[in-house]
Amino acid sequence: MTGGAQRVVRDRPPWWVLALFLVPAVALYTVFIVYPLFSALQYSMFSWQGTQRLGFAGLDNFAHLFSGVYGDRLWRAFGHNLAFFAGTMLVQTTLGLAFAVLLRHTRAGRRFLQTAYVLPHLVSPIVVGYLWSLMLSPQFGAVNAALRAVGLDALAQPWTGDPALALPTLILVNAWQWIGFPMLLFSAALAGIPPEYEEAARVDGASGWQAFRTVTLPLLMPAIGIVTVLTFIGNMNVLDLVYAMQGSQGAPAGATDVLGLLFYRTAFNNPDPGAIGQASALAVVMFVFIFGVSIAATRVLRRREAQLR
């Protein structure tokens, strides 16, 4: 063993020191993630009368999720969550990448632009939802007022009151808030790509767009994959923004209902005395689906990342 290797082994702290640093994180994870998950799984297996646990129900609570009127609401809310993910992913990835490339070639005002892009990401979704509700008000909102001021009265709409417009409007607001996050990831990924790669492609006769599409974009795929997984997790759990803008019923007429709202209504706004078991079953189903898809997507991303090396 060389002197350098001996020094590394000698300087390594004992295992109990490393374990000591892990204890707070493991404790918090156990209290706020592991314990609620197993509690929800336990609750979902029993019948309830209010907060009083009755007999063992097996999978009855899970079966009730997918049957009757509740099943229709579940699938509708699930479709809205998928639309949230697809729409947010399309908007925030496209614009986030465009802003990251723009910042890469910007010198003057770069820090100001970075702050402007990231600032909405730091604001609570409840606050963002409330502010956009005011701005999108049909009578007094700034959006319709601006359209009318430039003579585009025909484009002034009840953005959150029209069932056909409400969900796309919320998707755009959601993408606007979180666009700073993919921009930061893409900026970091672009900083790690040597500029010589694109320069070599241009020497071979490629245009700027061709060099970006054939050289830079493939190297950004790991970052795009991370954004995809995190966006999927976030949008399958979306609740606060929709609640702030549309209420617990997903107005208008359920056009913006999502799984988070359905869980909220089932658990806390439900006259059914057995709601605890059904809400817990819904929470378990949501966790298993989101966790399973995320793990599968992460494995695919690791394989592709290994192929790029």
C-alpha positions as CSV (number, residue, x, y, z in Angstrom):
1,M,0.0,0.0,0.0
2,T,1.4,3.4,-1.0
3,G,1.9,6.3,1.4
4,G,-1.0,8.2,-0.1
5,A,-3.4,5.3,0.3
6,Q,-2.3,4.7,3.9
7,R,-2.9,8.4,4.7
8,V,-6.5,8.1,3.2
9,V,-7.3,5.0,5.3
10,R,-5.8,6.6,8.4
11,D,-7.7,9.9,8.0
12,R,-11.0,8.2,7.5
13,P,-13.2,8.7,10.5
14,P,-14.5,5.6,12.4
15,W,-17.9,4.2,11.4
16,W,-19.7,5.5,14.5
17,V,-18.8,9.1,13.5
18,L,-20.4,8.5,10.0
19,A,-23.4,6.9,11.7
20,L,-23.8,9.8,14.0
21,F,-24.1,12.2,11.1
22,L,-26.7,9.9,9.5
23,V,-28.9,9.7,12.6
24,P,-30.8,13.0,12.1
25,A,-31.6,12.4,8.5
26,V,-32.7,8.8,9.1
27,A,-34.8,9.8,12.1
28,L,-36.6,12.6,10.1
29,Y,-37.1,10.2,7.1
30,T,-38.5,7.6,9.4
31,V,-40.9,9.9,11.2
32,F,-42.2,11.8,8.2
33,I,-42.0,9.2,5.4
34,V,-41.7,5.6,6.7
35,Y,-44.1,5.8,9.6
36,P,-46.9,7.6,7.7
37,L,-46.5,5.1,4.8
38,F,-46.9,2.0,7.0
39,S,-49.6,3.7,9.0
40,A,-51.6,4.4,5.8
41,L,-51.1,0.8,4.7
42,Q,-52.4,-0.5,8.0
43,Y,-55.4,1.9,8.1
44,S,-56.3,0.9,4.5
45,M,-56.8,-2.7,5.6
46,F,-59.5,-2.0,8.2
47,S,-63.1,-0.6,8.3
48,W,-63.6,2.6,10.2
49,Q,-66.4,4.4,12.1
50,G,-65.0,7.9,12.2
51,T,-61.7,7.5,14.1
52,Q,-62.7,4.2,15.6
53,R,-61.2,1.1,13.9
54,L,-63.6,-1.8,13.4
55,G,-62.9,-5.1,11.7
56,F,-60.4,-6.2,9.2
57,A,-61.5,-5.2,5.6
58,G,-58.8,-6.7,3.5
59,L,-58.7,-5.2,0.1
60,D,-62.3,-3.8,0.2
61,N,-61.1,-0.2,0.5
62,F,-58.9,-0.7,-2.5
63,A,-61.7,-2.2,-4.5
64,H,-64.0,0.7,-3.7
65,L,-61.5,3.1,-5.2
66,F,-62.0,1.7,-8.7
67,S,-65.8,1.1,-8.6
68,G,-68.9,3.2,-9.0
69,V,-68.9,7.0,-9.0
70,Y,-65.7,7.2,-6.9
71,G,-63.9,5.1,-9.6
72,D,-65.0,7.6,-12.3
73,R,-63.7,10.5,-10.2
74,L,-60.5,8.7,-9.6
75,W,-59.7,8.1,-13.3
76,R,-60.7,11.6,-14.2
77,A,-58.4,13.1,-11.6
78,F,-55.7,10.7,-12.7
79,G,-56.0,11.9,-16.2
80,H,-55.8,15.5,-15.1
81,N,-52.6,14.7,-13.2
82,L,-51.1,13.1,-16.4
83,A,-52.1,16.3,-18.3
84,F,-50.4,18.4,-15.6
85,F,-47.2,16.4,-16.0
86,A,-47.2,16.4,-19.8
87,G,-48.1,20.1,-20.1
88,T,-45.7,21.2,-17.4
89,M,-42.9,19.0,-18.8
90,L,-43.3,20.4,-22.3
91,V,-43.4,24.1,-21.3
92,Q,-40.8,24.1,-18.5
93,T,-38.3,21.9,-20.3
94,T,-38.5,23.8,-23.6
95,L,-38.3,27.2,-22.0
96,G,-35.9,26.1,-19.2
97,L,-33.5,24.8,-21.8
98,A,-33.9,27.9,-24.0
99,F,-33.2,30.2,-21.0
100,A,-30.2,28.1,-20.0
101,V,-28.7,28.4,-23.5
102,L,-29.5,32.1,-23.5
103,L,-27.7,32.6,-20.1
104,R,-24.8,30.7,-21.4
105,H,-24.2,33.3,-24.1
106,T,-25.2,36.3,-22.0
107,R,-22.7,38.5,-20.1
108,A,-24.5,41.7,-19.3
109,G,-27.4,41.3,-16.8
110,R,-26.8,37.6,-16.3
111,R,-27.3,37.5,-12.6
112,F,-30.4,39.6,-12.9
113,L,-31.9,37.2,-15.4
114,Q,-31.0,34.2,-13.3
115,T,-32.7,35.7,-10.3
116,A,-35.8,36.6,-12.3
117,Y,-36.1,33.1,-13.7
118,V,-35.6,31.4,-10.3
119,L,-37.6,33.8,-8.1
120,P,-41.1,32.2,-8.7
121,H,-39.6,28.8,-7.8
122,L,-38.9,30.1,-4.3
123,V,-42.4,31.3,-3.6
124,S,-45.0,29.1,-2.0
125,P,-47.5,27.6,-4.5
126,I,-50.3,28.8,-2.3
127,V,-49.1,32.4,-2.7
128,V,-48.5,31.9,-6.4
129,G,-52.0,30.5,-6.8
130,Y,-53.6,33.4,-5.0
131,L,-51.7,36.0,-7.0
132,W,-52.6,34.4,-10.3
133,S,-56.2,34.1,-9.3
134,L,-56.3,37.9,-8.9
135,M,-54.4,38.4,-12.2
136,L,-56.8,36.1,-14.1
137,S,-60.0,37.5,-12.6
138,P,-62.4,38.1,-15.6
139,Q,-63.5,41.5,-14.4
140,F,-60.6,43.0,-12.5
141,G,-57.6,40.8,-13.5
142,A,-54.5,42.3,-15.0
143,V,-54.3,39.8,-17.8
144,N,-57.7,40.6,-19.3
145,A,-57.2,44.3,-18.6
146,A,-53.9,44.2,-20.6
147,L,-55.7,42.4,-23.5
148,R,-58.5,45.0,-23.6
149,A,-56.0,47.9,-23.4
150,V,-54.3,46.8,-26.6
151,G,-57.6,46.2,-28.4
152,L,-57.7,42.4,-28.0
153,D,-61.0,42.2,-26.2
154,A,-62.0,39.0,-28.0
155,L,-59.1,37.2,-26.3
156,A,-60.2,38.2,-22.8
157,Q,-61.6,35.0,-21.2
158,P,-62.7,33.6,-17.9
159,W,-59.4,31.7,-17.7
160,T,-60.2,29.7,-14.6
161,G,-64.0,29.7,-14.9
162,D,-64.2,28.0,-18.4
163,P,-64.0,24.2,-18.1
164,A,-62.1,24.1,-21.4
165,L,-59.5,26.7,-20.3
166,A,-59.2,26.1,-16.6
167,L,-56.8,23.1,-16.7
168,P,-54.5,24.5,-19.4
169,T,-54.4,27.8,-17.5
170,L,-53.3,26.0,-14.3
171,I,-50.7,24.0,-16.2
172,L,-49.2,27.2,-17.6
173,V,-49.1,28.8,-14.1
174,N,-47.5,25.7,-12.7
175,A,-44.9,25.7,-15.4
176,W,-44.2,29.4,-14.9
177,Q,-43.5,28.8,-11.2
178,W,-41.1,25.9,-11.6
179,I,-39.3,26.9,-14.8
180,G,-36.3,28.1,-12.8
181,F,-35.5,24.6,-11.5
182,P,-34.9,22.9,-14.9
183,M,-33.1,26.1,-16.0
184,L,-30.6,25.7,-13.1
185,L,-30.0,22.0,-13.9
186,F,-29.5,22.7,-17.6
187,S,-27.2,25.6,-16.9
188,A,-25.1,23.3,-14.7
189,A,-25.1,20.6,-17.3
190,L,-24.1,23.0,-20.1
191,A,-21.3,24.3,-17.9
192,G,-19.9,20.8,-17.8
193,I,-19.8,20.4,-21.6
194,P,-16.5,21.5,-23.1
195,P,-17.1,24.2,-25.8
196,E,-14.6,22.4,-28.0
197,Y,-17.3,19.8,-28.9
198,E,-19.5,22.3,-30.6
199,E,-16.5,24.0,-32.2
200,A,-15.3,20.7,-33.7
201,A,-18.8,20.1,-35.2
202,R,-18.8,23.6,-36.7
203,V,-15.4,23.0,-38.2
204,D,-16.9,20.0,-39.9
205,G,-19.5,22.2,-41.5
206,A,-22.4,22.0,-39.0
207,S,-24.5,25.1,-38.3
208,G,-25.1,26.3,-34.8
209,W,-28.4,24.5,-34.5
210,Q,-27.0,21.3,-36.0
211,A,-24.1,21.4,-33.6
212,F,-26.5,21.9,-30.7
213,R,-28.9,19.2,-31.8
214,T,-26.3,16.5,-32.6
215,V,-23.6,17.3,-30.0
216,T,-24.9,19.3,-27.0
217,L,-28.5,18.0,-26.7
218,P,-27.5,14.3,-26.4
219,L,-25.1,15.2,-23.6
220,L,-28.0,17.0,-21.9
221,M,-30.1,13.9,-21.8
222,P,-29.1,12.9,-18.2
223,A,-30.2,16.3,-17.0
224,I,-33.4,16.1,-19.0
225,G,-34.1,12.7,-17.5
226,I,-33.7,14.1,-13.9
227,V,-36.1,16.9,-14.7
228,T,-38.6,14.4,-16.1
229,V,-38.5,12.2,-13.0
230,L,-38.8,15.1,-10.6
231,T,-41.5,16.8,-12.6
232,F,-43.5,13.5,-12.7
233,I,-43.2,13.2,-8.9
234,G,-44.2,16.8,-8.3
235,N,-47.2,16.9,-10.7
236,M,-48.6,13.6,-9.6
237,N,-48.7,15.1,-6.1
238,V,-49.9,18.5,-7.1
239,L,-52.4,19.9,-4.6
240,D,-51.6,23.4,-3.2
241,L,-51.6,25.4,-6.4
242,V,-54.9,23.8,-7.6
243,Y,-56.5,24.2,-4.2
244,A,-55.5,27.9,-4.0
245,M,-56.9,28.7,-7.5
246,Q,-59.9,26.4,-7.8
247,G,-60.8,25.2,-4.4
248,S,-61.2,21.7,-3.0
249,Q,-63.7,20.6,-5.6
250,G,-61.4,21.3,-8.6
251,A,-63.7,23.9,-10.1
252,P,-65.3,24.4,-12.5
253,A,-67.4,21.2,-12.4
254,G,-64.4,19.1,-11.6
255,A,-62.4,20.2,-14.6
256,T,-59.3,20.7,-12.5
257,D,-59.8,17.9,-10.1
258,V,-56.5,16.0,-9.3
259,L,-55.6,13.1,-7.1
260,G,-54.4,15.3,-4.3
261,L,-57.8,17.1,-4.1
262,L,-59.6,13.8,-4.3
263,F,-57.5,12.5,-1.3
264,Y,-58.2,15.7,0.6
265,R,-61.9,15.5,0.1
266,T,-62.0,11.8,0.9
267,A,-60.0,12.2,4.1
268,F,-61.2,15.5,5.5
269,N,-64.4,16.6,3.7
270,N,-66.3,13.4,3.5
271,P,-69.5,12.5,5.5
272,D,-68.8,8.8,5.0
273,P,-67.7,7.4,8.5
274,G,-65.4,5.0,6.8
275,A,-63.4,7.6,4.9
276,I,-60.1,7.0,6.8
277,G,-59.7,3.5,5.3
278,Q,-60.6,4.7,1.8
279,A,-58.3,7.7,1.9
280,S,-55.5,5.6,3.2
281,A,-56.0,3.2,0.4
282,L,-55.8,6.0,-2.1
283,A,-52.6,7.3,-0.5
284,V,-51.0,3.8,-0.8
285,V,-52.1,3.5,-4.4
286,M,-50.6,6.9,-5.3
287,F,-47.4,6.1,-3.5
288,V,-46.9,2.7,-5.2
289,F,-47.7,4.1,-8.6
290,I,-45.4,7.2,-8.3
291,F,-42.6,5.2,-6.6
292,G,-42.8,2.4,-9.2
293,V,-42.7,4.7,-12.2
294,S,-39.9,6.8,-10.7
295,I,-37.7,3.8,-10.0
296,A,-38.3,2.4,-13.5
297,A,-37.5,5.7,-15.1
298,T,-34.4,6.1,-13.0
299,R,-33.1,2.7,-14.1
300,V,-33.6,3.6,-17.7
301,L,-31.8,6.9,-17.2
302,R,-28.8,5.2,-15.6
303,R,-28.5,2.8,-18.5
304,R,-28.6,5.7,-21.0
305,E,-26.1,7.6,-19.0
306,A,-23.8,4.6,-18.9
307,Q,-24.0,4.4,-22.7
308,L,-22.9,8.0,-23.1
309,R,-19.7,7.4,-21.1
